[in-house]
Amino acid sequence: MAVSAPEVTQLLVAWGQGDQAARDSLIPLVYQELRRLAHRYMTGERPGHTLQTTALVNEAYLRLVDCRRVRWQNRAHFFAVSANLMRRILVDFARSRHYLKRGAGAHPVSLDENLDLSPQKSARLVAIDEALDALAAFDPRKSKVVELKFFGGLTADEIAEVLQVSPQTVLRDWKLARSWLLREMKRA
């Protein structure tokens, strides 16, 4: 069932204003996209990982439902927040499993357009998360661009919409942030 972005945006705005029926109508409409995001995260996880795609979607859903008074801007904003929540869930999970900090012993990470990480993903995920936090300390927008593109799978146009900048700015930020992160990851 194809759902228009304006329809999703209308439901998000209504939900942000406290309409619980809008929230209940929204979730079935966005569930497949949430699964796609979760699957993107889980694809690179080690075999036998105890957290499965459905569990990641469910945990993200529980946190989304708990988001009170969010002023949803649009569909892209919703998926950006969802991607951030999934990142947080996986990083928290990795840290709870006592994975190495700062990527010690991990192999270099490729920050390509796709989320393509080896079986040591959990340690790398923590290292990437820490590098993104360091980037955010001095350039929050570039950090957000990486998060939305690398983790959320959003296009340059969607990221531009979320961040309210031009797609060219997003592409420039992505290029600079990617170079900075690659340098940081080599230092770790």
Contact map, one row per residue, 1 for C-alpha under 8 A:
11100000000000000000000000000000000000000000000000000000000000000000000000000000000000000000000000000000000000000000000000000000000000000000000000000000000000000000000000000000000000000000
11110000000000000000000000000000000000000000000000000000000000000000000000000000000000000000000000000000000000000000000000000000000000000000000000000000000000000000000000000000000000000000
11111011000000000000000000001000000000000000000000000000000000000000000000000000000000000000000000000000000000000000000000000000000000000000000000000000000000000000000000000000000000000000
01111111000000000000000000000000000000000000000000000000000000000000000000000000000000000000000000000000000000000000000000000000000000000000000000000000000000000000000000000000000000000000
00111111100000000000000000000000000000000000000000000000000000000000000001100000000000000000000000000000000000000000000000000000000000000000000000000000000000000000000000000000000000000000
00011111110000000000000000000000000000000000000000000000000000000000000001100000000000000000000000000000000000000000000000000000000000000000000000000000000000000000000000000000000000000000
00111111111000000000000000000000000000000000000000000000000000000000000000000000000000000000000000000000000000000000000000000000000000000000000000000000000000000000000000000000000000000000
00111111111100000000000001001000000000000000000000000000000000000000000001100000000000000000000000000000000000000000000000000000000000000000000000000000000000000000000000000000000000000000
00001111111110000000000000000000000000000000000000000000000000000000000111100000000000000000000000000000000000000000000000000000000000000000000000000000000000000000000000000000000000000000
00000111111111000000000000000000000000000000000000000000000000000000000001000000000000000000000000000000000000000000000000000000000000000000000000000000000000000000000000000000000000000000
00000011111111100000011011000000000000000000000000000000000000000000000000000000000000000000000000000000000000000000000000000000000000000000000000000000000000000000000000000000000000000000
00000001111111110000011001000000000000000000000000000000000000000000000111100100000000000000000000000000000000000000000000000000000000000000000000000000000000000000000000000000000000000000
00000000111111111000000000000000000000000000000000000000000000000000001111000000000000000000000000000000000000000000000000000000000000000000000000000000000000000000000000000000000000000000
00000000011111111110011000000000000000000000000000000000000000000000000000000000000000000000000000000000000000000000000000000000000000000000000000000000000000000000000000000000000000000000
00000000001111111111111000000000000000000000000000000000000000000000000000000000000000000000000000000000000000000000000000000000000000000000000000000000000000000000000000000000000000000000
00000000000111111110000000000000000000000000000000000000000000000001111100000000000000000000000000000000000000000000000000000000000000000000000000000000000000000000000000000000000000000000
00000000000011111110000000000000000000000000000000000000000000000000101000000000000000000000000000000000000000000000000000000000000000000000000000000000000000000000000000000000000000000000
00000000000001111111000000000000000000000000000000000000000000000000100000000000000000000000000000000000000000000000000000000000000000000000000000000000000000000000000000000000000000000000
00000000000001111111111000000000000000000000000000000000000000000000000000000000000000000000000000000000000000000000000000000000000000000000000000000000000000000000000000000000000000000000
00000000000000100111111100000000000000000000000000000000000000000000000000000000000000000000000000000000000000000000000000000000000000000000000000000000000000000000000000000000000000000000
00000000000000100011111110000000000000000000000000000000000000000000000000000000000000000000000000000000000000000000000000000000000000000000000000000000000000000000000000000000000000000000
00000000001101100011111111000000000000000000000000000000000000000000000000000000000000000000000000000000000000000000000000000000000000000000000000000000000000000000000000000000000000000000
00000000001101100011111111100000000000000000000000000000000000000000000000000000000000000000000000000000000000000000000000000000000000000000000000000000000000000000000000000000000000000000
00000000000000000001111111110000000000000000000000000000000000000000000000000000000000000000000000000000000000000000000000000000000000000000000000000000000000000000000000000000000000000000
00000000001000000000111111111000000000000000000000000000000000000000000000000000000000000000000000000000000000000000000000000000000000000000000000000000000000000000000000000000000000000000
00000001001100000000011111111100000000000000000000000000000000000000000000000000000000000000000000000000000000000000000000000000000000000000000000000000000000000000000000000000000000000000
00000000000000000000001111111110000000000000000000000000000000000000000000000000000000000000000000000000000000000000000000000000000000000000000000000000000000000000000000000000000000000000
00000000000000000000000111111111000000000000000000000000000000000000000000000000000000000000000000000000000000000000000000000000000000000000000000000000000000000000000000000000000000000000
00100001000000000000000011111111000000000000000000000000000000000000000000000000000000000000000000000000000000000000000000000000000000000000000000000000000000000000000000000000000000000000
00000000000000000000000001111111110000000000000000000000000000000000000000000000000000000000000000000000000000000000000000000000000000000000000000000000000000000000000000000000000000000000
00000000000000000000000000111111111000000000000000000000000000000000000000000000000000000000000000000000000000000000000000000000000000000000000000000000000000000000000000000000000000000000
00000000000000000000000000011111111100000000000000000000000000000000000000000000000000000000000000000000000000000000000000000000000000000000000000000000000000000000000000000000000000000000
00000000000000000000000000000111111110000000000000000000000000000000000000000000000000000000000000000000000000000000000000000000000000000000000000000000000000000000000000000000000000000000
00000000000000000000000000000111111111000000000000000000100000000000000000000010010000000000000000000000000000000000000000000000000000000000000000000000000000000000000000000000000000000000
00000000000000000000000000000011111111100000000000001100100000000000000000000000000000000000000000000000000000000000000000000000000000000000000000000000000000000000000000000000000000000000
00000000000000000000000000000001111111110000000000000000000000000000000000000000000000000000000000000000000000000000000000000000000000000000000000000000000000000000000000000000000000000000
00000000000000000000000000000000111111111000000000000000000000000000000000000000001000000000000000000000000000000000000000000000000000000000000000000001100000000000000000000000000000000000
00000000000000000000000000000000011111111100000000001101100000000000000000000000000001000000000000000000000000000000000000000000000000000000000000000000000000000000000000000000000000000000
00000000000000000000000000000000001111111110000000001000000000000000000000000000000000000000000000000000000000000000000000000000000000000000000000000000000000000000000000000000000000000000
00000000000000000000000000000000000111111111000000000000000000000000000000000000000000000000000000000000000000000010000000000000000000000000000000000010000000000000000000000000000000000000
00000000000000000000000000000000000011111111100000000000000000000000000000000000000001100000000000000000000000000010000000000000000000000000000000000010000000000000000000000000000000000000
00000000000000000000000000000000000001111111100000011000000000000000000000000000000000000000000000000000000000000000000000000000000000000000000000000000000000000000000000000000000000000000
00000000000000000000000000000000000000111111100000000000000000000000000000000000000000000000000000000000000000000000000000000000000000000000000000000000000000000000000000000000000000000000
00000000000000000000000000000000000000011111110000000000000000000000000000000000000000000000000000000000000000000011111010000000000000000000000000000000000000000000000000000000000000000000
00000000000000000000000000000000000000001111111010000000000000000000000000000000000000000000000000000000000000000000111111000000000000000000000000000000000000000000000000000000000000000000
00000000000000000000000000000000000000000001111110000000000000000000000000000000000000000000000000000000000000000000011110000000000000000000000000000000000000000000000000000000000000000000
00000000000000000000000000000000000000000000111110000000000000000000000000000000000000000000000000000000000000000000001000000000000000000000000000000000000000000000000000000000000000000000
00000000000000000000000000000000000000000000011111000000000000000000000000000000000000000000000000000000000000000000000000000000000000000000000000000000000000000000000000000000000000000000
00000000000000000000000000000000000000000000111111110000000000000000000000000000000000000000000000000000000000000000000000000000000000000000000000000000000000000000000000000000000000000000
00000000000000000000000000000000000000000000000111110000000000000000000000000000000000000000000000000000000000000000000000000000000000000000000000000000000000000000000000000000000000000000
00000000000000000000000000000000000000000000000011111011000000000000000000000000000000000000000000000000000000000000000000000000000000000000000000000000000000000000000000000000000000000000
00000000000000000000000000000000000000000100000011111111000000000000000000000000000000000000000000000000000000000000000000000000000000000000000000000000000000000000000000000000000000000000
00000000000000000000000000000000001001100100000000111111100000000000000000000000000000000000000000000000000000000000000000000000000000000000000000000000000000000000000000000000000000000000
00000000000000000000000000000000001001000000000000011111110000000000000000000000000000000000000000000000000000000000000000000000000000000000000000000000000000000000000000000000000000000000
00000000000000000000000000000000000000000000000000111111111000000000000000000000000000000000000000000000000000000000000000000000000000000000000000000000000000000000000000000000000000000000
00000000000000000000000000000000000001000000000000111111111100000000000000000000000001001000000000000000000000000000000000000000000000000000000000000000000000000000000000000000000000000000
00000000000000000000000000000000011001000000000000001111111110000000000000000000000001000000000000000000000000000000000000000000000000000000000000000000000000000000000000000000000000000000
00000000000000000000000000000000000000000000000000000111111111000000000000000000000000000000000000000000000000000000000000000000000000000000000000000000000000000000000000000000000000000000
00000000000000000000000000000000000000000000000000000011111111100000000000000000000000001000000000000000000000000000000000000000000000000000000000000000000000000000000000000000000000000000
00000000000000000000000000000000000000000000000000000001111111110000000000000000010011001000000000000000000000000000000000000000000000000000000000000000000000000000000000000000000000000000
00000000000000000000000000000000000000000000000000000000111111111000000000000000000000000000000000000000000000000000000000000000000000000000000000000000000000000000000000000000000000000000
00000000000000000000000000000000000000000000000000000000011111111100000000000000000000000000000000000000000000000000000000000000000000000000000000000000000000000000000000000000000000000000
00000000000000000000000000000000000000000000000000000000001111111110000000000000000010000000000000000000000000000000000000000000000000000000000000000000000000000000000000000000000000000000
00000000000000000000000000000000000000000000000000000000000111111110000000000000010000000000000000000000000000000000000000000000000000000000000000000000000000000000000000000000000000000000
00000000000000000000000000000000000000000000000000000000000011111111000000000000000000000000000000000000000000000000000000000000000000000000000000000000000000000000000000000000000000000000
00000000000000000000000000000000000000000000000000000000000001111111000000000000000000000000000000000000000000000000000000000000000000000000000000000000000000000000000000000000000000000000
00000000000000000000000000000000000000000000000000000000000000111111110000000000000000000000000000000000000000000000000000000000000000000000000000000000000000000000000000000000000000000000
00000000000000010000000000000000000000000000000000000000000000001111110000000000000000000000000000000000000000000000000000000000000000000000000000000000000000000000000000000000000000000000
00000000000000011100000000000000000000000000000000000000000000000011111000000000000000000000000000000000000000000000000000000000000000000000000000000000000000000000000000000000000000000000
00000000000000010000000000000000000000000000000000000000000000000011111100000000000000000000000000000000000000000000000000000000000000000000000000000000000000000000000000000000000000000000
00000000000010011000000000000000000000000000000000000000000000000000111110000000000000000000000000000000000000000000000000000000000000000000000000000000000000000000000000000000000000000000
00000000100110010000000000000000000000000000000000000000000000000000011111001100000000000000000000000000000000000000000000000000000000000000000000000000000000000000000000000000000000000000
00000000100110000000000000000000000000000000000000000000000000000000001111111100000000000000000000000000000000000000000000000000000000000000000000000000000000000100000000000000000000000000
00001101110110000000000000000000000000000000000000000000000000000000000111111100000000000000000000000000000000000000000000000000000000000000000000000000000000000000000000000000000000000000
00001101100100000000000000000000000000000000000000000000000000000000000011111110000000000000000000000000000000000000000000000000000000000000000000000000000000000000000000000000000000000000
00000000000000000000000000000000000000000000000000000000000000000000000011111111000000000000000000000000000000000000000000000000000000000000000000000000010001101100000000000000000000000000
00000000000000000000000000000000000000000000000000000000000000000000000111111111100000000000000000000000000000000000000000000000000000000000000000000000000000000100000000000000000000000000
00000000000100000000000000000000000000000000000000000000000000000000000111111111110000000000000000000000000000000000000000000000000000000000000000000000000000000000000000000000000000000000
00000000000000000000000000000000010000000000000000000000000000000000000000111111111000000000000000000000000000000000000000000000000000000000000000000001000000000000000000000000000000000000
00000000000000000000000000000000000000000000000000000000000000000000000000011111111100000000000000000000000000000000000000000000000000000000000000010001010000000100000000000000000000000000
00000000000000000000000000000000000000000000000000000000000000000000000000001111111110000000000000000000000000000000000000000000000000000000000000000000000000000000000000000000000000000000
00000000000000000000000000000000010000000000000000000000000100010000000000000111111111000000000000000000000000000000000000000000000000000000000000000000000000000000000000000000000000000000
00000000000000000000000000000000000010000000000000000000000000000000000000000011111111100000000000000000000000000000000000000000000000000000000000110011000000000000000000000000000000000000
00000000000000000000000000000000000000000000000000000000000000000000000000000001111111110000000000000000000000000000000000000000000000000000000000110011000000000000000000000000000000000000
00000000000000000000000000000000000000000000000000000000000100100000000000000000111111111000000000000000000000000000000000000000000000000000000000000000000000000000000000000000000000000000
00000000000000000000000000000000000001001000000000000001100100000000000000000000011111111100000000000000000000000000000000000000000000000000000000000000000000000000000000000000000000000000
00000000000000000000000000000000000000001000000000000000000000000000000000000000001111111110000000000000000000000000000000000000000000000000000000000010000000000000000000000000000000000000
00000000000000000000000000000000000000000000000000000000000000000000000000000000000111111111000000000000000000000000000000000000000000000000000000000000000000000000000000000000000000000000
00000000000000000000000000000000000000000000000000000001001100000000000000000000000011111111100000000000000000000000000000000000000000000000000000000000000000000000000000000000000000000000
00000000000000000000000000000000000000000000000000000000000000000000000000000000000001111111110000000000000000000000000001001000000000000000000000000000000000000000000000000000000000000000
00000000000000000000000000000000000000000000000000000000000000000000000000000000000000111111111000000000000000000000000001001100100000000000000000000000000000000000000000000000000000000000
00000000000000000000000000000000000000000000000000000000000000000000000000000000000000011111111100000000000000000000000000000000000000000000000000000000000000000000000000000000000000000000
00000000000000000000000000000000000000000000000000000000000000000000000000000000000000001111111110000000000000000000000000000000000000000000000000000000000000000000000000000000000000000000
00000000000000000000000000000000000000000000000000000000000000000000000000000000000000000111111111100000000000000000000001101100000000000000000000000000000000000000000000000000000000000000
00000000000000000000000000000000000000000000000000000000000000000000000000000000000000000011111111100000000000000000000000000100000000000000000000000000000000000000000000000000000000000000
00000000000000000000000000000000000000000000000000000000000000000000000000000000000000000001111111100000000000000000000000000000000000000000000000000000000000000000000000000000000000000000
00000000000000000000000000000000000000000000000000000000000000000000000000000000000000000000111111100000000000000000000000000000000000000000000000000000000000000000000000000000000000000000
00000000000000000000000000000000000000000000000000000000000000000000000000000000000000000000011111110000000000000000000000000000000000000000000000000000000000000000000000000000000000000000
00000000000000000000000000000000000000000000000000000000000000000000000000000000000000000000011111111000000000000000000001100000000000000000000000000000000000000000000000000000000000000000
00000000000000000000000000000000000000000000000000000000000000000000000000000000000000000000000001111111100000000000000000100000000000000000000000000000000000000000000000000000000000000000
00000000000000000000000000000000000000000000000000000000000000000000000000000000000000000000000000111111000000000000000000100110000000000000000000000000000000000000000000000000000000000000
00000000000000000000000000000000000000000000000000000000000000000000000000000000000000000000000000011111000000000000000000110110010000000000000000000000000000000000000000000000000000000001
00000000000000000000000000000000000000000000000000000000000000000000000000000000000000000000000000011111111000000000000000110110000000000000000000000000000000000000000000000000000000001001
00000000000000000000000000000000000000000000000000000000000000000000000000000000000000000000000000011111110000000000000000100000000000000000000000000000000000000000000000000000000000000001
00000000000000000000000000000000000000000000000000000000000000000000000000000000000000000000000000010011111000000000000000000000000000000000000000000000000000000000000000000000000000000000
00000000000000000000000000000000000000000000000000000000000000000000000000000000000000000000000000000011111100000000000100110000000000000000000000000000000000000000000000000000000000000000
00000000000000000000000000000000000000000000000000000000000000000000000000000000000000000000000000000010111110000000000000000000000000000000000000000000000000000000000000000000000000000000
00000000000000000000000000000000000000000000000000000000000000000000000000000000000000000000000000000000011111000000000000000000000000000000000000000000000000000000000000000000000000001100
00000000000000000000000000000000000000000000000000000000000000000000000000000000000000000000000000000000001111100000100000010000000000000000000000000000000000000000000000000000000001001000
00000000000000000000000000000000000000000000000000000000000000000000000000000000000000000000000000000000000111110001100000000000000000000000000000000000000000000000000000000000000001000000
00000000000000000000000000000000000000000000000000000000000000000000000000000000000000000000000000000000000011111111000000000000000000000000000000000100000000000000000000000000010001000000
00000000000000000000000000000000000000000000000000000000000000000000000000000000000000000000000000000000000001111111000000000000000000000000000000000100000000000000000000000000000000000000
00000000000000000000000000000000000000000000000000000000000000000000000000000000000000000000000000000000000000111110000000000000000000000000000000001100000000000000000000000000000000000000
00000000000000000000000000000000000000000000000000000000000000000000000000000000000000000000000000000000000000111111000000000000000000000000000000000100100000000000000000000000000000000000
00000000000000000000000000000000000000011001000000000000000000000000000000000000000000000000000000000000000000111111100000000000000000000000000000000110000000000000000000000000000000000000
00000000000000000000000000000000000000000001000000000000000000000000000000000000000000000000000000000000000001110111110000000000000000000000000000000000000000000000000000000000000000000000
00000000000000000000000000000000000000000001100000000000000000000000000000000000000000000000000000000000000011000011111110010000000000000000000000000000000000000000000000000000000000000000
00000000000000000000000000000000000000000001110000000000000000000000000000000000000000000000000000000000000000000001111110000000000000000000000000000000000000000000000000000000000000000000
00000000000000000000000000000000000000000001111000000000000000000000000000000000000000000000000000000000000000000000111111000000000000000000000000000000000000000000000000000000000000000000
00000000000000000000000000000000000000000000110000000000000000000000000000000000000000000000000000000000010000000000111111110000000000000000000000000000000000000000000000000000000000000000
00000000000000000000000000000000000000000001110000000000000000000000000000000000000000000000000000000000000000000000111111111000000000000000000000000000000000000000000000000000000000000000
00000000000000000000000000000000000000000000100000000000000000000000000000000000000000000110010000100000000000000000001111111100000000000000000000000000000000000000000000000000000000000000
00000000000000000000000000000000000000000000000000000000000000000000000000000000000000000000010000111111010000000000000111111110000000000000000000000000000000000000000000000000000000000000
00000000000000000000000000000000000000000000000000000000000000000000000000000000000000000000000000000110010010000000100111111111000000000000000000000000000000000000000000000000000000000000
00000000000000000000000000000000000000000000000000000000000000000000000000000000000000000110010000000000000000000000000011111111100000000000000000000000000000000000000000000000000000000000
00000000000000000000000000000000000000000000000000000000000000000000000000000000000000000010011000001110000000000000000001111111110000000000000000000000000000000000000000000000000000000000
00000000000000000000000000000000000000000000000000000000000000000000000000000000000000000000000000001110000000000000000000111111111000000000000000000000000000000000000000000000000000001001
00000000000000000000000000000000000000000000000000000000000000000000000000000000000000000000000000000000000000000000000000011111111100000000000000000000000000000000000000000000000000001000
00000000000000000000000000000000000000000000000000000000000000000000000000000000000000000010000000000000000000000000000000001111111110000000000000000000000000000000000000000000000000000000
00000000000000000000000000000000000000000000000000000000000000000000000000000000000000000000000000000100000000000000000000000111111111000000000000000000000000000000000000000000000000000000
00000000000000000000000000000000000000000000000000000000000000000000000000000000000000000000000000000000000000000000000000000011111111100000000000000000000000000000000000000000000010011000
00000000000000000000000000000000000000000000000000000000000000000000000000000000000000000000000000000000000000000000000000000001111111110000001000100000000000000000000000000000000010000000
00000000000000000000000000000000000000000000000000000000000000000000000000000000000000000000000000000000000000000000000000000000111111111000001000000000000000000000000000000000000000000000
00000000000000000000000000000000000000000000000000000000000000000000000000000000000000000000000000000000000000000000000000000000011111111100000000000000000000000000000000000000000000000000
00000000000000000000000000000000000000000000000000000000000000000000000000000000000000000000000000000000000000000000000000000000001111111111011000000000000000000000000000000000100010000000
00000000000000000000000000000000000000000000000000000000000000000000000000000000000000000000000000000000000000000000000000000000000111111111111100000000000000000000000000000000000000000000
00000000000000000000000000000000000000000000000000000000000000000000000000000000000000000000000000000000000000000000000000000000000011111111000000000000000000000000000000000000000000000000
00000000000000000000000000000000000000000000000000000000000000000000000000000000000000000000000000000000000000000000000000000000000001111111000000000000000000000000000000000000000000000000
00000000000000000000000000000000000000000000000000000000000000000000000000000000000000000000000000000000000000000000000000000000000000111111111000000000000000000000000000000000000000000000
00000000000000000000000000000000000000000000000000000000000000000000000000000000000000000000000000000000000000000000000000000000000000111111111100000000000000000000000000000000000000000000
00000000000000000000000000000000000000000000000000000000000000000000000000000000000000000000000000000000000000000000000000000000000000010011111110000000000000000010000000001000000000000000
00000000000000000000000000000000000000000000000000000000000000000000000000000000000000000000000000000000000000000000000000000000000000110011111111000000000000000000000000001101100000000000
00000000000000000000000000000000000000000000000000000000000000000000000000000000000000000000000000000000000000000000000000000000000110110011111111100000000000000000000000000000100000000000
00000000000000000000000000000000000000000000000000000000000000000000000000000000000000000000000000000000000000000000000000000000000000010001111111110000000000000000000000000000000000000000
00000000000000000000000000000000000000000000000000000000000000000000000000000000000000000000000000000000000000000000000000000000000000000000111111111000000000100000000001001100000000000000
00000000000000000000000000000000000000000000000000000000000000000000000000000000000000000000000000000000000000000000000000000000000000000000011111111110000000000000000000000100110000000000
00000000000000000000000000000000000000000000000000000000000000000000000000000000001100000000000000000000000000000000000000000000000100000000001111111111000000000000000000000000000000000000
00000000000000000000000000000000000000000000000000000000000000000000000000000001001100000000000000000000000000000000000000000000000000000000000111111111110000100000000000000000000000000000
00000000000000000000000000000000000000000000000000000000000000000000000000000000000000000000000000000000000000001000000000000000000000000000000011111111111100100000000000000000000000000000
00000000000000000000000000000000000000000000000000000000000000000000000000000000000000000000000000000000000000111110000000000000000000000000000001111111100000000000000000000000000000000000
00000000000000000000000000000000000000011000000000000000000000000000000000000000001100100000000000000000000000000010000000000000000000000000000001111111100000000000000000000000000000000000
00000000000000000000000000000000000010000000000000000000000000000000000000000011001100000000000000000000000000000000000000000000000000000000000000111111110000000000000000000000000000000000
00000000000000000000000000000000000010000000000000000000000000000000000000000000000000000000000000000000000000000100000000000000000000000000000000011111111000000000000000000000000000000000
00000000000000000000000000000000000000000000000000000000000000000000000000010001000000000000000000000000000000000000000000000000000000000000000000011001111111100000000000000000000000000000
00000000000000000000000000000000000000000000000000000000000000000000000000000000000000000000000000000000000000000000000000000000000000000000000000001000111111100000000000000000000000000000
00000000000000000000000000000000000000000000000000000000000000000000000000000000000000000000000000000000000000000000000000000000000000000000000000001000011111110000001001100000000000000000
00000000000000000000000000000000000000000000000000000000000000000000000000000000000000000000000000000000000000000000000000000000000000000000000000000000011111111000011000000000000000000000
00000000000000000000000000000000000000000000000000000000000000000000000000010000000000000000000000000000000000000000000000000000000000000000000000000000011111111100000000000000000000000000
00000000000000000000000000000000000000000000000000000000000000000000000000010000000000000000000000000000000000000000000000000000000000000000000010011000011111111110001001000000000000000000
00000000000000000000000000000000000000000000000000000000000000000000000000000000000000000000000000000000000000000000000000000000000000000000000000000000000111111111111011000000000000000000
00000000000000000000000000000000000000000000000000000000000000000000000000010000000000000000000000000000000000000000000000000000000000000000000000000000000011111111110000000000000000000000
00000000000000000000000000000000000000000000000000000000000000000000000010011001000000000000000000000000000000000000000000000000000000000000000000000000000001111111000000000000000000000000
00000000000000000000000000000000000000000000000000000000000000000000000000000000000000000000000000000000000000000000000000000000000000000000100000000000000000111111100000000000000000000000
00000000000000000000000000000000000000000000000000000000000000000000000000000000000000000000000000000000000000000000000000000000000000000000000000000000000000011111110000000000000000000000
00000000000000000000000000000000000000000000000000000000000000000000000000000000000000000000000000000000000000000000000000000000000000000000000000000000000000011011111011000000000000000000
00000000000000000000000000000000000000000000000000000000000000000000000000000000000000000000000000000000000000000000000000000000000000000000000000000000000010011001111111000000000000000000
00000000000000000000000000000000000000000000000000000000000000000000000000000000000000000000000000000000000000000000000000000000000000000000000000000000000110110000111111100000000000000000
00000000000000000000000000000000000000000000000000000000000000000000000000000000000000000000000000000000000000000000000000000000000000000000000000000000000000000000011111110000000000000000
00000000000000000000000000000000000000000000000000000000000000000000000000000000000000000000000000000000000000000000000000000000000000000000000000000000000000010000111111111000000000000000
00000000000000000000000000000000000000000000000000000000000000000000000000000000000000000000000000000000000000000000000000000000000000000000000010000000000100110000111111111100000000000000
00000000000000000000000000000000000000000000000000000000000000000000000000000000000000000000000000000000000000000000000000000000000000000000000000000000000100000000001111111110000000000000
00000000000000000000000000000000000000000000000000000000000000000000000000000000000000000000000000000000000000000000000000000000000000000000000000000000000000000000000111111111000000000000
00000000000000000000000000000000000000000000000000000000000000000000000000000000000000000000000000000000000000000000000000000000000000000000110010000000000000000000000011111111100000000000
00000000000000000000000000000000000000000000000000000000000000000000000000000000000000000000000000000000000000000000000000000000000000000000010011000000000000000000000001111111110000000000
00000000000000000000000000000000000000000000000000000000000000000000000000000000000000000000000000000000000000000000000000000000000000000000000000000000000000000000000000111111111000000000
00000000000000000000000000000000000000000000000000000000000000000000000000000000000000000000000000000000000000000000000000000000000000000000010000000000000000000000000000011111111100000000
00000000000000000000000000000000000000000000000000000000000000000000000000000000000000000000000000000000000000000000000000000000000000100000011001000000000000000000000000001111111110000000
00000000000000000000000000000000000000000000000000000000000000000000000000000000000000000000000000000000000000100000000000000000000000000000000001000000000000000000000000000111111111000000
00000000000000000000000000000000000000000000000000000000000000000000000000000000000000000000000000000000000000000000000000000000000000000000000000000000000000000000000000000011111111100000
00000000000000000000000000000000000000000000000000000000000000000000000000000000000000000000000000000000000000000000000000000000000000000000000000000000000000000000000000000001111111110000
00000000000000000000000000000000000000000000000000000000000000000000000000000000000000000000000000000000000000000000000000000000001100100000000000000000000000000000000000000000111111111000
00000000000000000000000000000000000000000000000000000000000000000000000000000000000000000000000000000000000011100000000000000000000000000000000000000000000000000000000000000000011111111100
00000000000000000000000000000000000000000000000000000000000000000000000000000000000000000000000000000000000000000000000000000000000000000000000000000000000000000000000000000000001111111110
00000000000000000000000000000000000000000000000000000000000000000000000000000000000000000000000000000000000000000000000000000000001000000000000000000000000000000000000000000000000111111111
00000000000000000000000000000000000000000000000000000000000000000000000000000000000000000000000000000010000110000000000000000011001000000000000000000000000000000000000000000000000011111111
00000000000000000000000000000000000000000000000000000000000000000000000000000000000000000000000000000000000100000000000000000000000000000000000000000000000000000000000000000000000001111111
00000000000000000000000000000000000000000000000000000000000000000000000000000000000000000000000000000000000000000000000000000000000000000000000000000000000000000000000000000000000000111111
00000000000000000000000000000000000000000000000000000000000000000000000000000000000000000000000000000111000000000000000000000010000000000000000000000000000000000000000000000000000000011111
